[in-house]
Amino acid sequence: MQTIDTLIHAEWVVPIEPVNTTLHSHSLCIDNGKIVAILPTPDAKQQFQADNQFDLSGHAVMPGLVNAHTHAAMSLMRGLADDLPLMTWLQEHIWPTEQRWVNERFIEDGTELAIAEMVRGGTTCFNDMYFFPEVTAQSAIQCGMRAVVGLLMIDFPTAWGSGPDEYFEKGIAIHEQYRNSPLIHTTFAPHAPYTVSDQPLERVGILASELDLPVHMHIHETADEINNSIEQFGVRPLARLDQLGLLTPRLAAVHMTQLNNEEITLLAERNVSVVHCPESNLKLASGFCPVSQLQRAGVNLALGTDGAASNNDLDLLGEMRTASLLAKGVAQDATALNAHQALRMATLNGAKAVGLEQLIGSLEAGKAADLIAIDLNTLNNLPLYDVASHLVYTTARHQVTEVWVNGQHLLRKGELITVDSEKVKRQTTEWQGKIGA
C-alpha cells in the first residue's frame, strides 16, 4: 500500500471534469498538496493508507469555489451605503470613506474578515482588486487561502500611490515577490475604462504579455459608462479597449451588463472571459449580463460576488443560484444556465478567467487539492434525486463542513482552523465604531 497524506471518502464526488459527472462512493487521495487519484472507495482503501482519513457520508465533495471578482477589504463597509445608484454610491459614499480610512491596517483586517466569510462558504480562491495588494497577499498566506491579487491601476492618487508610474513600480515588485508562491498569484487590475487613460492601459497590455499575466477590469457596468465613453472617446468602452490591444484571452471583463450582438461576437473571437456578478448588478440596478447569449457564443463565463459593500455578502453558493435563475428569466428560457453549467462557472471557468485552470477548478489527478465538502443530508436537501441540482438550487453556505486549500485543512466540521473568529469580530467591531461615527 502507498502511504499518502490524506484520504477523503465521500458519498458523492462532483469533479466538474468530465462534464455532467457525479461519482458515487468515491475517494480522493491527496499527497503533498496535490490530488493523486480519485477512485471508488473500496479501491482507494486497498491501494492507499493515510494518517488523515475523513469519512464523509451524506456529503458531496467538489472543487473549491473560485470567486472571480472581489474587493475583499471592502467587507468593512458592508451595508454602509445601501439602495443607491452606482455613481452616487461610489462618489458620495464609498470614495470619501476610502479616502478617510483606507490604510494597511484597514486592508489587513478587512481581508481577514472576507477570507473568514469566504472559507466558511466554500470559496478557496478569490480574485481581488483593491488598494495595498501586498497586504491582501500576506493576509491570504496567513490564513492559508489562495488569492489572485490585483496590481491596481487608476489615474488619480490614492492611499496606495501617487499615480500610474508608482502603481506600475509597486505592482511589478509585488509580482516579482510572489511569482513562486504556492498560494499567491498576480493579475493587472486597471479599475475601469472611465478611471484609466489610454497610456497606462496600453502599458498594461504590453506588460501583461511580457510577464504572462491576466488582466482584471470592470467593463460595461452601466449605461452611463457607455454614453460617457461615446461622448469622450467617440466609441464604446470595448471598442476603445480593442484599439488599445486589451481584448485578448488574458482579459477577465467584469460585469458586462451592456452588450450588443457585435460585442458578444467580438468577445468570443478574442477568447475574453466575462465575470458575472449578478447580485451586485441587481442591487445597484446596473443592468443584466446576457449570460445565455454569451454562453451560446462560447464565451468563458465565470462568477464573482463583487465586494460586500455592494452585494452584501461573499456567498458564492448563493451567487450560483441567483445567476442560474436570473439567466433563465432574462433569456425567457428555462434551459438557460443549468445546474452543471452554474457549477462550472463557479469553479473551472473562474480558474480559467484568472489563468489558473491548469492548477485548480476541477478535481483531477495532478491538480492542487483545493476542495470542499458539503453536507447534503439536511432537511432542505431531501429528497435527493440530483446532486448537481441540489448544490445549485437548494444548498446554503452553512452546509459547507470541510475546506482544504493546497491540501491544508482550513475548515473542519464547520469550524475555521486558520482564522481566529473572535479576533476578527473584535477588529471588525472597532472599525464599525470608527467608520460609523
C-alpha positions in Angstrom: 0.0 0.0 0.0 1.1 3.5 -0.8 1.3 6.0 2.1 -0.1 9.4 1.4 -1.2 12.4 3.5 -4.9 12.3 3.3 -7.8 10.1 2.2 -11.3 11.6 1.8 -14.1 9.2 1.4 -17.2 10.9 0.0 -20.8 9.7 -0.7 -20.6 11.8 -3.9 -17.8 13.5 -5.8 -18.6 16.2 -8.4 -15.3 16.6 -10.2 -16.6 19.2 -12.8 -14.4 17.4 -15.4 -15.6 15.3 -17.1 -18.7 17.5 -17.7 -22.1 16.5 -16.2 -20.4 13.9 -13.9 -21.3 12.8 -10.4 -19.4 9.9 -8.9 -20.9 7.8 -6.1 -18.9 6.4 -3.2 -15.5 7.6 -4.4 -12.4 8.8 -2.5 -9.9 11.5 -3.1 -6.3 10.6 -2.5 -4.1 13.6 -1.6 -0.4 13.9 -1.1 1.9 17.0 -0.8 -1.0 19.3 -1.6 -1.9 17.5 -4.8 -4.7 15.1 -5.9 -3.0 11.8 -6.5 -6.1 9.8 -7.6 -9.9 9.7 -7.5 -11.0 6.1 -7.1 -14.0 4.0 -5.9 -13.7 4.0 -2.2 -13.0 0.2 -1.9 -10.2 0.6 -4.4 -8.8 3.6 -2.6 -8.7 1.8 0.7 -7.0 -1.1 -0.9 -4.3 1.0 -2.6 -3.6 3.8 -0.1 -3.2 4.4 3.5 -3.1 7.8 5.3 -2.9 9.1 8.8 -5.6 11.6 7.9 -8.8 9.9 6.8 -12.3 11.5 6.5 -15.5 9.5 6.1 -18.0 12.0 4.7 -21.2 10.1 4.5 -24.0 12.2 3.2 -21.5 14.7 1.8 -20.7 15.9 -1.7 -17.1 16.8 -2.4 -16.4 19.2 -5.2 -13.6 21.7 -6.2 -13.3 24.8 -4.0 -15.3 27.7 -5.4 -13.4 30.4 -7.3 -14.7 33.9 -6.6 -13.5 35.7 -9.8 -14.2 39.2 -8.6 -13.8 40.7 -5.1 -12.8 43.8 -3.2 -12.1 41.8 -0.1 -11.2 44.5 2.4 -14.4 46.4 1.5 -16.2 43.9 3.8 -15.6 46.6 6.5 -18.0 48.8 4.5 -20.8 46.2 4.4 -24.2 47.9 4.5 -22.6 51.4 4.8 -24.5 52.9 1.8 -27.3 50.8 0.5 -30.1 51.3 -2.1 -28.2 53.9 -4.2 -27.3 54.0 -7.9 -23.7 53.1 -8.7 -22.1 56.5 -9.2 -23.9 58.1 -6.2 -22.8 55.1 -4.1 -19.2 55.5 -5.3 -18.7 59.3 -5.5 -20.7 60.3 -2.4 -20.1 57.5 0.0 -17.5 54.8 -0.9 -14.7 57.0 -2.3 -14.9 59.5 0.6 -14.9 56.7 3.1 -11.9 55.2 1.4 -10.0 58.5 1.4 -10.7 58.8 5.1 -10.0 55.3 6.4 -8.1 53.1 3.9 -4.6 52.2 5.1 -2.6 49.0 5.6 -4.5 48.1 8.8 -7.8 48.5 7.1 -6.8 46.2 4.3 -5.4 43.6 6.7 -8.5 43.5 9.0 -11.0 43.7 6.1 -9.3 41.0 4.1 -9.2 38.7 7.2 -12.9 39.2 7.7 -13.6 38.5 4.0 -11.4 35.3 4.0 -13.2 34.0 7.1 -16.6 34.5 5.3 -15.4 33.0 2.0 -13.8 29.9 3.5 -16.9 29.4 5.6 -18.9 29.4 2.4 -16.7 27.1 0.4 -14.6 29.6 -1.6 -10.9 28.6 -1.8 -9.6 31.2 -4.3 -10.5 34.8 -4.8 -9.5 37.3 -7.5 -9.1 40.7 -5.8 -8.9 44.3 -6.9 -8.1 46.8 -4.2 -5.5 49.0 -2.5 -2.4 47.6 -0.8 -2.5 44.2 -2.7 0.7 43.2 -0.9 -1.2 43.3 2.4 -4.0 41.3 0.9 -1.4 38.7 -0.2 0.1 38.4 3.3 -3.4 38.1 4.9 -4.2 35.3 2.5 -1.0 33.5 3.2 -1.5 33.7 7.0 -5.0 32.2 6.5 -3.8 29.5 4.0 -6.1 30.9 1.3 -5.4 31.0 -2.4 -5.6 34.5 -3.8 -5.0 36.3 -7.1 -4.1 39.9 -6.1 -4.7 42.7 -8.5 -1.9 45.1 -9.3 -4.2 48.1 -9.2 -4.1 50.8 -11.9 -6.0 54.1 -11.7 -5.3 57.6 -13.0 -5.6 59.5 -9.7 -3.7 59.4 -6.4 -4.9 57.1 -3.6 -3.6 55.9 -0.3 -1.5 53.3 -2.1 0.3 55.6 -4.6 0.6 58.9 -6.3 -0.4 57.8 -9.9 0.2 55.3 -12.7 4.0 55.4 -12.5 4.1 54.5 -8.9 1.3 51.9 -9.3 3.3 50.1 -12.0 6.5 50.2 -9.9 4.8 48.8 -6.9 2.8 46.3 -8.9 5.7 44.8 -10.7 7.6 44.5 -7.4 4.7 42.6 -5.9 4.6 40.3 -8.9 8.3 39.5 -8.5 7.9 38.9 -4.8 5.2 36.3 -5.2 6.0 34.8 -8.6 7.0 31.4 -7.0 4.4 31.4 -4.2 2.2 28.3 -3.9 -0.8 30.4 -2.9 -0.4 33.9 -4.3 -0.9 34.8 -7.9 -1.0 38.2 -9.6 -3.0 40.0 -12.2 -3.0 43.5 -13.6 -6.1 45.3 -12.3 -6.9 48.6 -14.1 -10.0 49.8 -12.3 -12.3 50.7 -15.3 -12.2 52.4 -18.7 -13.5 55.6 -17.1 -10.8 55.8 -14.5 -7.7 54.8 -16.5 -6.5 56.7 -19.5 -5.0 55.4 -22.8 -1.3 55.4 -22.0 -1.5 53.4 -18.8 -3.9 50.9 -20.4 -1.6 50.4 -23.3 1.3 49.8 -20.9 -0.9 47.3 -19.0 -1.4 45.3 -22.2 2.3 45.3 -23.1 3.4 44.2 -19.6 0.7 41.6 -19.3 2.0 40.0 -22.4 5.6 40.3 -21.4 5.0 38.9 -17.8 2.3 36.4 -18.9 -0.2 37.8 -16.5 -4.0 38.1 -16.8 -5.9 41.5 -16.7 -8.9 42.1 -14.4 -11.1 45.1 -15.1 -14.7 46.5 -14.6 -16.1 47.0 -18.1 -19.5 47.9 -19.5 -21.1 48.0 -16.0 -23.7 50.7 -16.6 -25.4 52.5 -19.4 -23.9 55.8 -18.3 -20.4 54.3 -18.7 -21.2 53.6 -22.4 -22.7 57.0 -23.0 -19.8 58.9 -21.4 -17.3 56.8 -23.4 -19.0 57.7 -26.7 -19.1 61.4 -25.7 -15.4 61.4 -24.6 -13.7 59.0 -27.0 -16.2 58.6 -29.8 -16.6 54.8 -29.2 -18.0 52.4 -26.7 -15.5 51.2 -24.0 -15.0 47.7 -25.5 -14.1 49.3 -28.9 -11.6 51.6 -27.2 -10.0 48.7 -25.2 -9.8 46.8 -28.5 -7.9 49.7 -30.1 -5.5 49.7 -27.1 -4.8 45.9 -27.5 -6.5 44.7 -24.4 -9.2 42.3 -25.8 -7.2 39.1 -25.5 -7.6 35.8 -23.8 -5.8 37.4 -20.8 -8.7 39.7 -20.1 -11.3 39.0 -17.4 -14.1 41.6 -18.1 -16.2 42.1 -15.0 -20.0 42.9 -15.0 -20.6 43.4 -18.8 -24.3 44.3 -18.4 -24.3 46.5 -21.5 -23.5 44.4 -24.6 -24.8 44.3 -28.1 -24.6 41.3 -30.5 -21.4 42.6 -32.3 -19.6 42.9 -28.9 -20.6 39.4 -27.9 -19.2 38.0 -31.1 -16.0 40.0 -30.6 -15.6 38.7 -27.1 -15.9 35.1 -28.4 -13.5 35.7 -31.2 -10.9 37.2 -28.8 -11.4 34.5 -26.1 -12.1 37.1 -23.5 -13.6 35.8 -20.2 -16.6 37.5 -18.6 -17.1 37.6 -14.9 -20.7 37.8 -14.0 -21.7 39.4 -10.7 -25.5 39.0 -10.6 -26.3 40.1 -7.1 -24.2 43.2 -7.1 -25.6 44.2 -10.5 -29.2 43.7 -9.3 -28.6 45.7 -6.1 -27.0 48.6 -7.9 -29.6 48.3 -10.8 -26.7 48.2 -13.3 -28.4 46.0 -15.8 -28.3 42.4 -16.9 -25.4 40.5 -18.2 -26.6 38.5 -21.3 -25.4 35.2 -19.9 -27.4 32.9 -22.2 -26.2 34.8 -25.4 -22.6 34.8 -24.1 -22.8 31.1 -23.4 -24.2 30.2 -26.8 -21.4 32.3 -28.4 -18.8 30.2 -26.5 -17.5 32.9 -24.1 -15.9 31.7 -20.9 -18.3 32.7 -18.1 -17.0 33.0 -14.5 -18.8 34.1 -11.3 -18.0 36.8 -8.8 -19.6 38.3 -5.8 -18.1 41.8 -6.1 -17.4 43.4 -2.7 -19.5 43.0 0.4 -20.2 46.8 0.2 -22.4 46.3 -2.8 -23.6 42.7 -2.5 -23.7 42.5 0.6 -22.2 39.1 1.1 -19.4 36.9 -0.3 -21.6 33.8 -0.7 -20.7 32.2 -4.0 -23.2 29.3 -3.5 -26.0 31.9 -3.3 -24.5 33.7 -6.3 -24.7 30.4 -8.3 -28.4 30.1 -7.6 -29.1 33.8 -8.5 -27.1 33.5 -11.7 -28.9 30.5 -12.9 -32.4 31.8 -12.1 -31.6 35.3 -13.5 -30.2 33.8 -16.7 -33.4 31.9 -17.2 -35.6 35.0 -16.6 -33.5 37.3 -18.8 -33.4 34.8 -21.7 -37.0 33.7 -21.1 -35.7 30.2 -21.4 -35.9 27.6 -18.6 -33.0 25.7 -20.0 -30.5 28.6 -19.8 -27.6 28.1 -17.4 -28.4 24.7 -16.0 -27.0 23.4 -12.7 -23.9 21.8 -14.1 -23.1 25.0 -16.1 -23.6 27.1 -13.0 -21.2 24.8 -11.0 -18.6 25.2 -13.8 -18.9 29.0 -13.7 -18.1 29.0 -10.0 -15.1 26.6 -10.4 -13.3 25.7 -13.6 -14.5 28.7 -15.6 -13.4 31.0 -12.7 -10.0 29.3 -12.7 -9.7 29.9 -16.4 -10.6 33.6 -16.1 -7.7 34.1 -13.7 -5.2 31.9 -15.6 -5.2 29.0 -13.1 -7.2 26.3 -14.9 -4.2 24.0 -15.0 -3.9 24.2 -11.2 -7.4 24.4 -9.8 -11.1 24.4 -10.7 -11.7 20.7 -11.1 -10.9 17.5 -9.3 -8.3 15.8 -11.4 -5.1 13.9 -10.6 -2.2 16.3 -10.6 -4.2 19.4 -9.7 -3.9 21.2 -6.3 -6.1 19.8 -3.6 -8.4 22.8 -3.3 -11.7 21.2 -2.4 -14.8 21.4 -0.2 -17.3 19.0 1.3 -21.0 19.9 1.6 -23.5 18.2 3.8 -26.5 17.2 1.7 -28.1 15.1 4.5 -30.2 18.0 5.6 -34.0 18.6 5.5 -33.8 21.3 2.8 -31.9 18.8 0.6 -34.3 15.9 0.9 -35.4 14.1 -1.1 -32.2 14.0 -3.2 -32.6 13.0 -6.8 -29.8 15.1 -8.5 -26.7 16.2 -6.6 -25.8 18.9 -9.0 -29.3 20.4 -9.0 -29.3 20.5 -5.2 -25.8 22.1 -5.0 -27.1 25.0 -7.1 -30.8 25.3 -6.1 -31.2 24.2 -2.5 -27.8 24.2 -0.8 -26.9 27.0 1.6 -23.4 28.0 2.7 -23.8 26.8 6.3 -23.8 23.3 4.8 -20.1 23.6 3.9 -18.4 21.5 6.5 -14.8 20.9 5.2 -12.5 23.1 3.2 -8.9 22.3 2.0 -6.6 24.6 0.1 -3.4 23.1 -1.4 -4.1 20.1 0.9 -4.2 22.2 4.1 -7.4 21.9 6.1 -8.9 25.4 6.6 -12.4 24.4 7.8 -13.2 21.3 9.9 -16.8 20.3 10.8 -17.8 23.9 10.1 -15.2 25.5 12.3 -12.4 27.8 11.0 -9.0 26.4 11.7 -6.6 29.1 10.4 -8.7 32.2 11.3 -9.4 33.4 14.8 -13.1 34.2 14.5 -13.2 36.1 17.8 -10.3 38.2 16.9 -11.9 39.0 13.6 -15.1 40.0 15.3 -13.2 42.3 17.7 -11.3 44.0 14.9 -14.5 44.5 12.8 -16.4 46.0 15.8 -13.5 48.5 16.2 -13.8 49.6 12.6 -17.6 49.7 12.8 -17.2 52.2 15.7 -14.7 54.4 13.7 -16.5 54.4 10.4 -20.0 54.6 11.8 -19.1 57.6 13.8 
